[in-house]
Amino acid sequence: MNKSFQKLLQSFAGVALLSMASFSMAATYTYDFDADENERGGQPLNFGDLNVYGFKNGSDANAYLDSGNLAGLGVCGTLLDQQQGTNWCNPGSDDNLQVNEVLKFVFDVSKKISVVGINGPHVQANGEWVRIWTDTQGWDLLQVAADKITLGFYLTTLKIFGQGTYYDDQKNPLRGSSTDLYVAGINEVPIPAAAWLFGSALLGLTGLRRRKMAA
């Protein structure tokens, strides 16, 4: 096999490998908290490159993963002893996002978040207003539409507030009006498959051109 043909095959193999990798990377990655893990609570909860913290009345509390009906993340003041491999909430402290409770999401690296899923404990959350804070956009009061809040920007830290009064950096009072909510999931914005394919093909063609010029 002559060297030119061998180099051509290597180039096409490289393009094929990059293209195959692109398909696996192009899908939206979802931090999905809906009944796909056992119920558990802690400070914090870890989901790979995402840690979730709970706060109640200004102090640390347990972020709680509820794997039951309309499951999601909430805040639990106290946990019962470990039962059947899971940490159950004390019935008196509940596990929804309620009055004077905050969920804080911290990613290892900056993420572009498209959707935050919001559910009520046993009812739809449409029409609720949810107070949020992010490290890039500051404070906002967003209305839940079709059980979702759309963000669409890069962030490292996201806080979602239950009903109550909170204060910004200038000590201005801010009212949150959401109550009894779960955070059902968080979605990253995907990089379109076309972008990965175009980039990998471009790399392959660039390598081909360089080999031709060298020859």
Solvent accessible surface area in square Angstrom, and as a share of the most:
residue,aa,sasa,rsa
1,M,164,0.73
2,N,104,0.53
3,K,158,0.67
4,S,81,0.52
5,F,100,0.42
6,Q,81,0.36
7,K,85,0.36
8,L,62,0.31
9,L,83,0.41
10,Q,97,0.43
11,S,9,0.06
12,F,117,0.49
13,A,52,0.41
14,G,29,0.28
15,V,34,0.20
16,A,50,0.39
17,L,119,0.59
18,L,77,0.38
19,S,21,0.13
20,M,133,0.59
21,A,46,0.36
22,S,3,0.02
23,F,125,0.52
24,S,90,0.58
25,M,110,0.49
26,A,15,0.12
27,A,77,0.60
28,T,57,0.33
29,Y,136,0.52
30,T,52,0.30
31,Y,10,0.04
32,D,62,0.32
33,F,1,0.00
34,D,62,0.32
35,A,63,0.49
36,D,85,0.44
37,E,64,0.29
38,N,99,0.51
39,E,23,0.11
40,R,64,0.23
41,G,7,0.07
42,G,15,0.15
43,Q,69,0.31
44,P,56,0.35
45,L,5,0.03
46,N,81,0.41
47,F,28,0.12
48,G,60,0.57
49,D,43,0.22
50,L,0,0.00
51,N,37,0.19
52,V,0,0.00
53,Y,59,0.22
54,G,0,0.00
55,F,50,0.21
56,K,61,0.26
57,N,105,0.54
58,G,79,0.76
59,S,69,0.45
60,D,104,0.54
61,A,8,0.06
62,N,25,0.13
63,A,0,0.00
64,Y,2,0.01
65,L,1,0.01
66,D,17,0.09
67,S,32,0.21
68,G,35,0.33
69,N,112,0.57
70,L,58,0.29
71,A,4,0.03
72,G,0,0.00
73,L,0,0.00
74,G,0,0.00
75,V,0,0.00
76,C,0,0.00
77,G,21,0.20
78,T,75,0.44
79,L,53,0.27
80,L,64,0.32
81,D,124,0.64
82,Q,126,0.56
83,Q,80,0.36
84,Q,178,0.79
85,G,59,0.57
86,T,11,0.06
87,N,38,0.19
88,W,88,0.31
89,C,18,0.11
90,N,52,0.26
91,P,115,0.72
92,G,77,0.74
93,S,17,0.11
94,D,52,0.27
95,D,18,0.09
96,N,10,0.05
97,L,1,0.00
98,Q,44,0.19
99,V,77,0.44
100,N,55,0.28
101,E,1,0.00
102,V,15,0.09
103,L,0,0.00
104,K,53,0.22
105,F,0,0.00
106,V,40,0.23
107,F,4,0.02
108,D,102,0.53
109,V,92,0.53
110,S,61,0.40
111,K,27,0.11
112,K,70,0.30
113,I,0,0.00
114,S,25,0.16
115,V,34,0.19
116,V,3,0.02
117,G,11,0.11
118,I,1,0.01
119,N,22,0.11
120,G,2,0.02
121,P,24,0.15
122,H,135,0.60
123,V,100,0.57
124,Q,118,0.52
125,A,1,0.01
126,N,87,0.45
127,G,39,0.37
128,E,51,0.23
129,W,110,0.39
130,V,0,0.00
131,R,25,0.09
132,I,6,0.03
133,W,62,0.22
134,T,0,0.00
135,D,64,0.33
136,T,78,0.45
137,Q,106,0.47
138,G,26,0.25
139,W,68,0.24
140,D,66,0.34
141,L,60,0.30
142,L,39,0.19
143,Q,90,0.40
144,V,2,0.01
145,A,69,0.54
146,A,73,0.56
147,D,33,0.17
148,K,104,0.44
149,I,4,0.02
150,T,104,0.60
151,L,21,0.11
152,G,32,0.31
153,F,44,0.18
154,Y,127,0.48
155,L,1,0.00
156,T,43,0.25
157,T,18,0.10
158,L,1,0.00
159,K,56,0.24
160,I,1,0.00
161,F,14,0.06
162,G,0,0.00
163,Q,63,0.28
164,G,7,0.07
165,T,52,0.30
166,Y,27,0.10
167,Y,127,0.48
168,D,25,0.13
169,D,123,0.64
170,Q,132,0.58
171,K,159,0.67
172,N,73,0.37
173,P,89,0.56
174,L,33,0.16
175,R,143,0.52
176,G,1,0.01
177,S,53,0.34
178,S,0,0.00
179,T,46,0.27
180,D,51,0.27
181,L,4,0.02
182,Y,10,0.04
183,V,0,0.00
184,A,8,0.06
185,G,7,0.07
186,I,0,0.00
187,N,39,0.20
188,E,35,0.16
189,V,50,0.29
190,P,56,0.35
191,I,91,0.46
192,P,88,0.55
193,A,36,0.28
194,A,73,0.57
195,A,53,0.41
196,W,75,0.26
197,L,60,0.30
198,F,140,0.58
199,G,29,0.28
200,S,7,0.05
201,A,38,0.29
202,L,95,0.47
203,L,116,0.58
204,G,11,0.10
205,L,110,0.55
206,T,56,0.32
207,G,22,0.21
208,L,29,0.14
209,R,165,0.60
210,R,173,0.63
211,R,91,0.33
212,K,150,0.64
213,M,145,0.65
214,A,91,0.71
215,A,113,0.87
